Amino acid sequence: MSKTMKPGKTLRNMKTKTTILFLIAIFMIACNAEHKISIEDKKFDKYFFNEKNIPVVEGKVLNLTDEEIENTKLEYSIVTPFDQDQFQVKKYGILNADGTFELEIDYAFPYQQIWLHIGESFYAGIYANSDLYIELDADSLREKRVYMNGAGVKYLGTDGELNTFLNNHILYKREEQLSIAEKLSTLSRDKNLDYESFLSKYDSLYILLHNIDDEFIEKNPSPYSWILKNERLSEYYGDLCVRHWSPTGPKMSENLFNDIINHKPYLVSNNGSSFYNYLFTYLGRRAGKYEPIIVDDFLGYTKLSDAEKVKVNEYSNIKAQSERGNPFDTIRFRELSESIYPLLNDTITAFQTSKTLKYIDSLFTDSKADFLKLKLTSKDPKEKKVIIETALNTINTEWCKEILESGYKESIEKMASIERILKGEKSFTSTKNIGEPIAEMPFGAKLYKVDKLKAEELLSNIKTAFNNKALILDFWATWCGPCLDEMPFSKKLREEFKSQPIEFVYLCTSSGSDIESWKAKIIELEVGGTHLFVESSIESELMKLFSFGGFPSYAFIDKSGNYKAGAISRMSYLEKEELKKLLVEK
């Protein structure tokens, strides 16, 4: 059988399906290896609760000076299979006096991906399944920074061969892989391309990646080749789910849908976890979660007070008059329209959640369905409470139940902490200091450096510094493309609202950047407002308070100190009139 594919064929030829059957056959053969377990398997429930299955990652940096040991930062982000707000968990470690270190891993997840930074000299995506020991030689790393693998790096232990194989694959024909990835990204943004042309181009690009994978495997035989194949298919199917998110876009064929829902990732990695996240979003749309809500459907099906029920009935009656073409009070109808959905919010949330739950249960085994239910979430803790209460009644898998319950408890505690800080109910002494002044720019930007305050203290100080003002907190990074894409929209809104009682506060993480790069980016963008360059551990803790899992993230706080969870998802989505409404306290 040929080891390469002809570019003319597509992965999903609907007439013969030759190539996709060929590809799936390879994956099925590769994945018949023994001793594998996926988090969607029924047997994973027992695996999860066995602490012996929590992998160990240790290492040592050789030939460091005492000063280097003291000043070298160790940061890592662990990929999780939870909801999208917890896609990666940021952690910090220390180098001991002898250069040794150990990473803290919370759960027994198989083949869990960890993005590891050690100082400015080493960055890699490592995989923890059993035990891994990383040995780094500082003498080599001083000469040349290492990305993934190279001189001065040794991956040892049970997982050593696995990590060497996968990191070498990332480096194999690196420029060619990056070029194909960029073409895929451009293709996904092309909304003018018809669906069939998209599929043809999309499949052709993935065939090129598959051929690179095959070539690498042939040159580097490994018992872990099946992982490479499984990762690539997770990436392929995940991106196709995203293409079908739009309810007005092309419908996914049943053949493709069946292939996707039967796919099983074996890694808790960016590709594996993203696949489940993207699939879950698509399933919600397919279940009708995002269809328009008809208020009449909820009459008599709420926990409303008598006065609120009167308001709902009044809305329904006026709506009926308008639909019959009879005269009606337009001003009152508008007032009721704006107030009715908050009254029904809990009921609507439970209803939409139930639709998704029932659909998922109809498609999958209990273990897979319960795992996918972990993706149910909301940035609004009140909604999250309703969602989790609704979901818990349907979950039979113990590890999923434990994760959902603990996540719910944590989110409620975080919200209480935020409210306490913003209302001034704190155990520490607050000051008005929000950092060390760095510079003031002619376009209205004031820059500060924050590297000593605690996260809670910083939040309290920001609110105190801008008393009687609403706040938009923008969490971003200089290297984050989506963050930079949103900045022009933020800039425009800030200029439009400069006479209003609102302050735009931009909190840039120090991770992966420095002060000069940060200043240069602000000058390039010419975004006014208050800019804080925040030490990464402080920013990470502050984002945890808001249950934010990545960049960019936004928090809106009204001038009385009330946090409006989920009010802003993207600055580009925030209309001027919506911001005006947010500034009117309710």
C-alpha positions, 0 to 999 in steps of 0.5 A, spaced: 500 500 500 502 506 498 505 511 503 503 517 500 496 520 497 495 523 491 493 531 492 488 530 487 484 526 492 480 528 498 479 526 505 471 525 504 470 524 497 462 523 497 462 518 491 467 513 493 470 515 500 476 512 498 481 516 501 477 517 508 476 509 508 484 509 507 485 514 512 481 511 517 483 504 516 490 506 518 488 510 524 484 503 526 490 499 525 494 504 529 489 505 535 489 497 536 495 497 541 494 495 548 493 499 554 490 505 552 484 508 555 480 514 553 477 519 558 470 517 554 471 510 556 467 507 561 473 504 564 476 511 565 472 512 571 476 507 575 482 509 572 481 516 575 480 515 582 487 511 582 492 516 585 497 511 582 495 513 575 497 521 576 503 522 572 510 524 575 514 529 571 521 531 574 527 534 572 533 538 573 537 544 570 545 542 570 550 547 570 546 553 573 549 558 577 546 560 584 544 567 581 541 563 575 537 558 580 534 564 584 532 568 577 530 563 573 522 562 572 518 556 571 511 556 568 507 551 565 500 550 563 496 544 563 491 542 558 485 540 561 478 536 558 474 541 562 470 546 559 473 552 555 474 557 561 478 551 564 482 549 557 489 550 560 490 551 567 496 555 569 501 553 574 508 556 577 514 551 580 520 553 583 528 550 581 531 547 588 538 549 590 540 543 586 537 545 580 531 540 580 524 541 579 517 537 579 511 539 576 504 539 580 499 535 576 492 534 579 489 529 575 490 522 573 489 524 565 492 519 560 497 523 555 496 530 558 499 535 554 503 541 558 506 547 555 513 548 559 517 554 560 523 554 564 527 561 564 528 564 557 532 558 554 527 552 554 520 552 551 516 545 550 510 541 549 511 535 554 506 529 555 505 526 562 502 519 562 506 515 567 513 518 569 517 523 565 524 526 567 527 532 563 534 533 564 537 540 561 544 543 560 544 550 562 551 551 558 548 548 552 541 553 553 545 559 554 548 558 547 542 557 543 534 557 546 531 550 545 524 550 542 521 543 543 528 539 543 535 540 541 542 540 544 542 540 552 535 537 552 534 529 554 527 526 555 528 520 560 523 516 564 517 511 561 515 517 557 522 519 555 521 516 548 514 519 547 516 526 548 522 525 544 518 522 538 512 528 539 517 534 540 521 532 534 515 531 529 513 538 531 520 540 528 520 536 522 519 540 516 517 546 521 516 551 516 512 547 511 508 545 517 507 552 519 505 554 512 500 549 511 497 551 518 497 558 515 493 556 509 488 552 513 487 558 517 486 563 511 481 558 508 477 557 515 476 565 514 474 565 507 466 566 508 466 567 500 468 560 498 462 555 497 462 549 501 464 544 496 470 548 494 472 549 501 472 541 503 476 540 497 481 545 499 481 543 506 482 536 505 488 537 500 491 541 505 490 535 510 493 530 506 499 534 505 500 534 513 498 527 513 504 525 508 509 529 512 507 525 518 508 518 514 514 521 512 516 522 519 514 516 521 518 512 516 524 515 518 523 515 525 519 508 527 516 508 534 511 505 538 508 511 539 506 513 531 499 511 533 499 518 537 501 522 532 495 519 527 490 520 533 492 527 534 492 529 527 485 526 526 482 530 532 485 536 529 482 535 522 475 533 525 475 539 530 476 544 525 470 541 521 466 542 527 467 549 527 466 550 520 459 547 521 457 552 527 453 557 523 446 555 523 445 558 517 451 555 514 452 548 510 449 542 513 454 537 515 452 530 512 450 524 516 456 520 514 461 526 516 457 527 523 457 519 524 465 519 523 466 525 528 461 523 533 465 516 533 472 519 533 475 518 540 481 522 542 486 519 546 490 525 549 488 530 553 492 535 549 490 542 545 488 538 539 484 532 543 480 537 548 479 542 542 476 537 538 471 535 544 470 543 545 468 544 538 464 538 537 460 540 544 458 547 541 456 543 534 452 539 538 448 544 542 446 548 535 444 541 533 440 540 539 436 547 538 439 550 544 440 557 540 433 557 537 429 563 538 426 563 545 418 564 545 416 567 552 409 564 551 412 557 552 414 559 559 408 561 562 406 557 568 413 554 568 417 559 572 418 560 579 416 567 579 412 572 584 405 573 583 407 580 581 412 578 576 407 573 573 402 579 572 408 582 568 409 576 563 402 575 562 401 582 560 407 582 555 404 575 552 397 579 551 400 585 548 404 581 543 398 577 541 395 584 540 401 586 535 401 579 532 393 580 530 395 587 527 391 590 533 393 597 536 398 596 542 402 600 547 409 600 543 412 604 549 410 599 554 411 593 550 418 595 549 419 596 556 416 589 558 421 586 552 427 589 556 425 586 562 422 580 561 428 575 559 431 576 566 425 574 569 425 568 565 432 567 565 433 561 570 427 557 566 430 559 559 437 556 562 434 550 564 430 549 558 436 550 553 440 545 558 435 540 558 435 540 550 442 539 549 442 534 555 437 530 552 440 530 545 447 528 547 444 522 551 441 520 545 447 519 541 452 516 546 454 511 551 453 514 559 460 515 560 461 519 553 455 523 554 457 524 561 464 527 560 461 531 554 456 534 559 462 537 563 463 542 557 456 545 560 458 552 563 457 560 563 461 566 565 454 568 569 455 564 576 447 564 577 446 561 570 452 556 572 448 554 578 442 552 574 446 549 568 450 544 573 443 543 577 440 541 571 446 537 569 447 533 575 441 529 575 443 526 569 450 524 570 451 517 572 459 517 571 462 518 578 469 522 576 464 527 572 460 528 577 466 530 582 469 535 577 462 538 576 460 539 583 467 541 585 467 546 579 461 549 581 463 550 588 469 553 586 466 558 581 461 560 587 467 561 592 470 566 587 464 570 585 463 571 593 471 573 593 470 578 587 464 581 590 467 582 597 473 585 594 469 590 590 465 592 596 471 593 600 469 587 605 477 585 605 481 583 610 487 587 608 489 594 608 487 597 601 491 603 598 490 607 591 497 604 588 495 600 582 503 599 580 509 603 579 508 609 574 512 608 567 510 613 562 504 617 560 503 617 552 501 623 548 495 619 546 492 618 553 495 612 555 498 611 562 503 606 563 504 602 570 508 596 572 505 591 577 509 586 580 508 586 588 501 586 589 497 580 590 491 579 585 485 581 590 489 587 592 490 589 585 483 589 583 481 592 590 486 598 588 483 599 581 476 600 583 479 605 589 483 608 584 477 609 579 471 611 584 464 612 582 467 609 575 465 603 571 470 599 569 472 594 563 478 590 565 481 587 558 486 581 560 491 581 554 498 579 551 502 582 546 503 575 543 496 574 542 493 575 535 485 575 537 487 580 543 490 585 538 485 584 533 480 586 538 484 593 540 481 597 535 474 596 537 476 597 544 480 604 542 473 606 538 469 605 544 473 608 549 474 614 545 466 615 544 465 614 551 471 618 554 466 623 557 462 618 561 464 615 568 467 609 565 475 607 565 478 602 560 484 598 564 488 594 560 492 588 564 498 585 559 501 579 562 509 579 563 509 572 560 512 571 553 513 579 553 517 584 556 516 592 558 519 594 552 515 590 547 509 592 551 510 599 550 512 598 543 505 595 542 501 600 546 505 605 542 503 602 535 496 601 537 495 608 540 490 605 545 489 610 551 487 608 558 490 605 563 495 600 562 498 595 567 504 590 565 502 585 570 507 579 573 504 573 570 503 570 576 499 576 579 495 576 572 494 568 572 491 569 579 486 575 578 484 571 572 482 565 576 478 569 580 473 571 574 474 564 572 477 566 565 481 561 562 485 565 556 486 571 552 483 575 551 478 576 557 474 581 559 470 583 565 465 589 566 464 592 573 459 598 574 460 604 578 457 601 584 462 595 584 457 590 581 461 585 577 456 583 571 459 576 569 459 575 561 457 582 559 463 582 554 465 576 550 469 580 545 470 588 544 468 587 537 461 584 539 460 590 544 455 595 540 455 602 543 448 602 545 449 595 549 455 599 553 450 605 554 445 600 557 451 597 562 452 604 564 445 604 567 445 600 573 439 596 575 
